[in-house]
Each structure stands twice: as structure tokens, then as C-alpha cells.
Amino acid sequence: KQTDVDPKGNVEKFKGRLCADGSKQTDVDPYLKYSPVVKFPSLLTLLSSALEKNMSITQYDIPMAYLHAKPSTRKVAKAPKSHRMLDKDGNEMYLEICRNLYGDVEAAKLFYEHNAKFLLSLGFQQCDEDPCIYFNEERTCYICVYIDDILVAASDDHTRTKIEDALTKKYKIKKEGDISWYLGISYERKGNKIMATQTSKIERLLETCNLQDCANATTPISETSPVDVRKLPNIDDTETLKKLQDAHPHMDLPSITGALLNLAHHTRPDILVATSKLARWISRPTNQIYTMAKQILRFLKATKYDGIEINAHGHKGMEVHVDSSHISERTIHGLSRYGYHISIGGSPIRSRTKFHTYAKLSTPAAEYDAICEAVKDARRYNDVYCQLNKIAHSTIAARIIFHSDCQPAIKAATTDKPGCIYADPEENRQRRILPIKNDKHIDVKYFKITDLQHRKLIDIRYKTGADQEADFLTKYTFSTPEFTRKRKFFVKDSRFFGAQRG
């Protein structure tokens, strides 16, 4: 059974289908049957590029998508009891599967390959970094594929109609009009801007947690004190965990955290740090952890109309703001938290916050490693941007600008002396150099960064802490005015979308 729901979560249609039981297919390596789906930053890059060319953006759905592909090998199945038949010798007969059934281990991959082959036959090219993004040679049409949900951006009606007719002939697609509800996110377009929000998801989450009438919060984190690891229950202490669950009957922490992570990684990057902190302790919760979850939900209730605003990039290229702390949670571990925010022409593409994999000896070392991680991630989506806009990697338009507020780290990234990094100067003391020649991680990353700068593919610049957007992704608490100011870099209020801002 399956249901189709509208943006408000109401059931529009009940559906049923005959499915294969993939759990019994033990002879297939699931890692060889992986099927890619479009990455959300790639989708945002496509939308920004489409807005730049003033393209129409239309969405379609392929009914019974998997059935269009054929099985890779001959397969048989037992017939339902009501349809079982015997041969002339009294032996039970089996059904030969002629279609690619839902539930089959390789069903998704077979349809992906089937659809990719069809789109390539129409003259489209696959993006190197994201195989679910397609474009034609003239860059007058972009196609985004997420399993059976297709997004087509076309520069004119003739191009759009041509693609629409080909898809209709092949799949008898369902036309859903201009982009409005795609992959669980609501989109509203005005001119060369699009507002992406998940208001209905927030409202359903609040209703599930019985917090629809709770008091609003001004920040997603209220407690400045770190989690006391000594008070965390043992994961095997089922009695204590059950008492906590009974005390908070509507708070299913794993489910709530999953929903919050979905929001944070799509339209609400302002709760990314708070949700990351919460996710660390959901298997060993305390009352403090439940309070943290409720604080995030109360903040979302107050800001449920907020989302990200996608703009035409204006060929301004990609910018990345990078920041890192030295020791984020010194009572728990000695790892540094780093974060970065990727944008193209002011349009947000990706925000991320994470801990380094090993302890850093100084703030510059942590900042330097954060720059290296940001470079690795940003170049992937910059390739998508360059291919969609037919920009050569050797041009200035393709160069990625990185902003850091740590001058010693920037100097280490641009110095001609590998194997050394400059520490923070302390008051009344000379600047000292920390040799890290034995650190193979820094050595390898140093030569990679230096090579990219010599080829003029990246440029690392200094930006003061007050203007550093990524500062928002590495610290747990800000004063309410400072938090409100910082989050404006990331999210906007959809109720004022299209209105002139002062």
C-alpha cells in the first residue's frame, strides 16, 4: 500500500501494487545495485542557473516508473494462492516476471539505467559530478531526475514542449505544472527568485510532538552548559530509558532528530548546529536532551515560515565561508568543530558542520584543515555550476573564492614552506611556528591546496569574524541579537518574499 499526499500532508490517493520481497534475494550484492539520486546542492545549482536564464521550470511524475525497465536476468515467482496452477503432472507452476517489480533489489538501478539511456538518446549529456543532472549542448534545457520525479527547465516553450512530448510518448507522464512541491519541499517563484520552505513539515512535526501550542523560542539552543557525560544513562539500561520515554510520551527522539536533520540540510541551516549536537545523544537521552529537542521545536514554531531564497547567480561565481573552533566540547573530547557555507552569486547551495576526525594542536591547524575539507566539497558543486553554464575551469568565472577569519591559516595555505603552520600569536609573545612535518594529513592537503592556487582554481581571502557567515556553523550559542543577525545570511521569511527589504 502507498499513499500520495499534498503539501499539507493530506492523503490525495491510495495506491496498491504487487511487490517483490527483496529481503529474500540473498544472491545479489546490494552495493553493486546502487542507484544514484540527485543531490540537493546540485538541484539548487540547477535552479539558480535556470533563474539566471529566465527559464520556465516544470515538474513531472512517471507513473509506475520501475515497471518500464526489464529484469536483468530471468526471474520466477510463486503465484498468489487464488491464481496457482498445476501442470499436467500435478506440479505447481511458477510465474515468470517480465517486468521490473518494485521491491526487487535491483529495481531502482535498472530503471535509472533505462531512463538515463533514454535521455541520452534525446541528445542530453550527463553531469560528471551528479549523474542525475542532464543538459543539452546549447544549455537551453536542464533536466533533474529523482527516481520518478522529473524537473525540466527550458528557455522557451518550443524546447519544453519537445521534451514533454518525448517523455509523454515514452512514459505517459503526469504533468504537474510549474515547480511548487518537489521532493517534500514547497517552492514559490517570483521573477528571478524562488523561495523554498518546509512549513507543512514543521507543522506536522509539532503536531506529532504535541507542541503546537507551546511557547516560542528565539534561539534553537538555550543552555550554555555542555552535556554532562557522567549523567548519561548506559545504552543497556532499558529501565531508565523506558522511564524517560514514559515521561515524554510524544517525543520519539530518533524520529524527531531525523526530521530535524532533514530540515537542517535542506531549508533550515540555522538549526544545523543545534540538531548536530542533539543527534549525538539520542541513544542515551536524559531530561536535558529532551529539553534540547523541545527548544529546537519551539524555535521552529516561531520561525516556521522561514526558508532559503534562491536567486539568479549573475555569473558571480562560487564563494565559500569557512570557520573552525579549536576545541568545541573539551569536557567530552578534544575534537574541533568546523563548518562552511557554499553559495553561488549569493544563492545558498550547501551548509555543513562537522567535527574533525582527529585532534588539532592549534586554532590555525583546525582552520587550515577546515579549508581543505571545504575545498574538496565545493569543487564538486562548482563542477556542476560550470557544466550547466558552459564555463571553462581555467576562466576567472570558475574560480572559487574562500573566506576565512584566521590569517595564520591563510598564510599557511599560501606559504612556500610545506610542513609548517603558524600558531595564534599570544599577547606579549612572538609568533611561533608549529612544525607538523610528521602529520601526513596536513602534508598531502598542503600540496593539494597549493596546486589548486597555482592553477588559479581557488583563491583564499581574509574576512573579519563579524562578517564571517560560517561562524554561525561552529558555535553553539549567541546572544539573541547576534543570532538573529547571523541567521539572515542563511534564511529568509517567506511571508515577505518578493517584498523590498530595507
N, C-alpha and C positions, 0 to 999 in steps of 0.2 A: 504494500500500500504506500501511496505517496500523495502529498497534497501540494497544490500551488497556492501561494499566499500573496496578498497585495502588500504594498509598502507599510501598511499599518498592522500587518500580521494576521489579517482576516483571511480565512480559507476561501479561495475562489473556486477550486475544483478538487475533487477527489479522483485519484487515478489508481489503477491496479495493473500489474504486469507480471508475466511469467519470468522468473529469475533463476539463474544457475546458482548453485551453492559453491562459491569459490573456495570456501574453507576446506572442502574435500579434495581440492586439486593440489595434492602434495608433490606432484612430479614436476611442477613449474617453479622456476626461480623467480620470486616476485621482483627482485632487483633488476631483472632483465626485461620486465614488463612495465617499467615506469613510464607514465605519460605526463609530459610537461603541461603546465597551465601558465597563463600569463602572470607575470609578477606585477604587483600593484604599482611600484615606481615606474615600470615600463608603460603601464596604462596611463599614468599621469603625464609622462613624457609625450605620449601619443596625443593626448587631449590638448596639451599646451601647444604642440606643433600644429594640430588641426585648427585651433583658435587663431594661431598666427596667420594661417592661410584662409581664414574665414570659411572653413569647410562646414558642410552640414554633417551632423553626427547622428546616425540612425542605428537602432538595435533590432536584432532578430533572434528568434529561437528556432532550433531544429527539433521538430517533434520526433520522438523515438530514435534519437541520434545513433545509438550504438548498433541498432538493427541494420543500418545501411552498410556496415562492414561485414566481411565474411570471416569465419573462423580460419585460423592459420593451419589447423590440422583437422582431420576427420574426428568428429565427436558424436557420441551417442548418449542417450539419457533414458531413464525409466519413465514410462508413461504414467500419468495420473491414474489412480485406481479406476476411475469412471471410463477411461479410454484404453485400458490394457487389452492386448490382443494376443492370441496364441497362433503359432504356425500349424501346419498340417500334422506335425509330430507332437503337438501339445506343448512345445517350448514357448516361453514368454518372449515376445518380440519387443525390441527396443526402438526408440525414435532416433533418427539421425538429425542432428542440429545443423540446419542450413543457414542460420543467421547468427550474428554476434550478440549473444544474450547479455543482458545486464546481470551483474554479479559474477561473471566469469573473470578469472584472474587477469587475462589479457584483453578484456573488453575495451578498456579505456585506451590502451595503446593502439589497438587495431583501428579504432575509429579515428584517433589522432593521425595515424599514418594515412588512412583513407582520405580524410579531409585535407591534409597537407598536400597530398598528391593532386587532389582536385584543384586547390587554389594555385598551386604552382603551374598547373596546366592552363590556367587563365592568364598566365604571364606575370604573376606576382613573385616577389622574392621574399625569402625568409630572413628575418633579422638574425645576425650572427649571435648576439648575446641573449636574445629571447626568441626562440623558435615559434612562439605563438603570436608574434607581431609580423604582419606582411605589408608590403608596399609595392607599387608598380614603379617602373623605370622613371616615369615623369614626376613621381611623387605627388600625383593628383588624387590618389586614393590610398587610404590606410585601412587595414583590417586587423582587428584584435579578436582573438578566439580564446574563450574559456570553456572548454568541453563543448557544450551545445549552445552556448550563448555567444553571439557574434555581434561585434560593433563595427560599423562601416562609416568611415569619414571620407567624404567625397567633395571635390572642389566645385562640382556643378551637377545639375540634375541628370544630364545625359550619362555621366560616369556612374552615378549612383544607381540609376535605372538599369544600366547594363549589368552591373554586379548583382543587383537584386533579381533580375530575370534569370541569371545563371544559377543563383542559389535556389530560386523557386523551382526551376526545372530539375535540379539535382535532388533537393531535399523537401520540396514543398514547405518552405519555411513559413513561420508565423511572424508577420510584420508587427512590431511593437512601437513604431513611431520614433520620434526624436528621443534622445537619451534622457531618461527620467529616473529609472530604477534599474540599476545594473549591479549584479553581484552583491546584493544586500545593502547597497548604498544609494541614497537619493541624490539626484543631480538636478540642479536648476541652472539654466543658461540665460544670460542676459548679455547680448552683444558679444564681445570677445572675452567674456569671463564666465566661469562655471563655479557654482558653489556645491560642494559635496558634503553631505551631512548624514548622520545616523540617528536622528531624533527618535524615530519609532523604535529602534533597538534599545535606546536608553530608557524609553517609557516602559517597554515590556520588561526590561531588567529590573526597574524599580518596582513594578507591579509584582514580579516574581518574588522579590525580597521583602514585599510588604512595606516599602519605604516611599510610596507615592505621596504621602502626607508628611514626610519628615522635614525637619528644618534645613534650610540651605546652608552650604559651607562656602567660604570664599577661596579656600585653597584645598587641594587634594590631600595634603599632609598637614596634620596639626601638631603631632607630637615631635618634639625636637630630640627626645631621648631615644637612643638606639634600642633595638630589641635585645632583651636580656636572654642570652643563650642558655644560661643556667636554669631559667624557669620554663624552658620549652619542654613539653612532655615527650617521653620516648615514643617512637613511632609504633612500638608494640604494646603500648599502654592503652589498650582498647577501652577500658573502663573510663579513664579520664577523657579520652577523645569523645566517647559517647555522651558524657555529661555536658561537654562543651557544645556538641551538636544539639542536644535537647534544650540547652539554654538559648540557642539561636536557631529555632526551628525552620526559619525561612532562608537561612544563609548557607547555601551549599557552596563552600569556598572554591573547590575545583571548578565548578561550573561558572561561578561568578568571575573568577580570575580569567578563565578562558574567554568570556565575553568582554572583559575589560581589556585584555590583550588585543582582541580583535579591533576594538575601538581605538586603542592607543596606536596601533600600527597602520591604521587607515585614516581616520578623520579627526582623531583627538590626541595628537602628540603631546599635548600639555599634561596628560596623565601618565606619560610613559615611565618616568622615574618612579612615581608613586606605585604604579602597577608592578614594575620590576621588583621593587622592594617587597611588595605583598606576595608575589609569586614564589619568593624564596622559602616561605614558611608555611605554605598551605597544608603540607603533610604533617606538620607539628604545630597546630594552632594553639593560641592562648586567647584570652579575652582581649588582649592588646591587638592581636592580629585581626580579630573580628572587628574591633573598633577602627582599625586602619581601612578595612574594606568598606565599612559604612561611611567613613569620611570621604572616600573617593566617590561613592554613590551619591552622597549628599551634594558634593561639588558638581557632579554631572547633572543632578536635578536642577541646580541653579543655572547651569550653562548648557542645557540640552539642545538649544538651537544653534550652538557653535559648530563650526566645521572648517574645512580648508578651502581656500579660494584659489582656483586655478586660472592663471592668466596666460595671454599670448606672450611667448618668451621674448619677442622683439629681437631675436638673434643676439642676445646679450651674453649667451654662453652660460656655463655652469659655474656656480660658486658653492663652496663647502666651508662651513664654520665648524671648527674642531676645538674641543676642550677636554681636559682631563684633570682629575684631582690626584693628589699624591696617595693618601690612604683614606678611603671613604668610610670604612667601618672598622676602625682599629681594635675594637673590642671583640670582633668576630674573626677577621682575617686581615692580612696586610696587602690585599689587592687594591689596585686603583680603578676607579670607575671612569670611563671615558664616554664621550658622546659626540655625535656630529650630525649636522643638518645640511642636506643637499637641496639646492634649488636651481632652477633654470629661469633666468630673467625674472627673478622674484617669485616664481611659482614653485611651491613646495613639491619635492619629489620623494624624499625619504628622510626620516629621523630615526636615530638609533642610539641606544645607551646600553653599555655592557661593561663587565669587569675584564681587566687584562688577565691573561692566563697565568702570569707569574708576577711576583712582587717586583716593584721598581725601586731603585735606590734613591731616586730624587724626583722632584716635580718635572724638571726638563726631560728626564728619561721617559716618564709617563706620557708627557705631551708629545714627545717625538714618536713614540710607538703608536699613539692615537692618530697622528698624522699619517703614518704608514698604513694603518687599518682603513682610514677614510679614503686614502688614495686608491687602495685596492677595490673598494666598493664603488667609489664614484666613477672610476674609469669604465666600469661595466655599463652603467646607465648613460654615461657620456657617449659610448659607442652607439647606443640606441638612438640618442639625440642626433648624432652625426649622420647615421644612416637614414633616419627619417627625413632629415633636412638636406641630405646630399652635400655634407660638409666634409672636406678633406681633413684628416687628422693633423696635417702639417700646418694648417692655417691658424691664425690668431683666434678665429671664432670657435675653434675646437679646444682651445687651451682651458684647462680647469684652474680656477683661482681658489686657493686655500687660505683661510684666515685663522690665525692662532694668536692668542694673547700672551704667549711665552716666547720672549725674544731669544733666550738661550737655546730653546728647542729649534727655533727657526735658524739660528746661526749654526747649530749642529747639522741641520738638514742641508745647509748650503756651503758648509766648510769644505776645504780641500783635504782635510786631515781625517781620514776614516778612523774609527775606533776610539773616538773621544767625544764626550758630550759635556756641555758646560752646566754647572750646578747653579742654583739660585744664589745670587750674592747676598750675604747676610750683613746686617748693619755693622759698620766699622770693621769690616773684614774684606780682604781682597777676594775677587772671584777665583774660584779654584776649579780645576779640571778633574772630572771623574773618569779615569781610564776604564773602558769597558771592552778591551780587546778580546777578552775571553768569552764575551757574550756573542755567540754566533748569530742570535736572532737580530741584534742591532746591526751587526756587520753586513748581513745579507740585505736587510732593509735599507741600510745606508746606501749601498751601491745601486739598489733599485731606484730609490728616490733621486740620487744624483744623476743617473742615466736619463730619467724622465725630464729632469730640469734642463740638462744639456740639450735634449732634443726639443725643448720648449713646449712640451706637452702639459706641464703643470707649472704653476707659479705660487710660491708660498709667501704670504704677506702678513704683516703685523696688524692687529686690531685690538684696541683697548678692551679691557674687561667689561666696561659699561656697555659697549656696543657688540659684545660677543654673544651671538644668538645661542651657541652651543653650551654656554654657561648654564643654561636652563636645563640641560640634559645630564648634568653631573652633580648637582647639589640637591639635597632633599628639601630644604626649607628656605624660603624667602619671606620677607615681610610682605603683607598683603599688597601694598602699593607697588613694590618691586616685582612681585609675582605677576600682577596684572599687567605691568609694563612689558615684561619679558614675553608673556604668552601671546602678545599681539603680533609677534614675529611669526607665530605658528598658526593661530586660529582666528577666525572672524565670526561675528554674529550674523547668522543668515537672515535675521529679521531686518537688518539694514543693508542687505545685499543689493548692490546697484545704486544705493544712495551715495551722494557725495560726502566724503568724510573730511572732517576738519583736522 
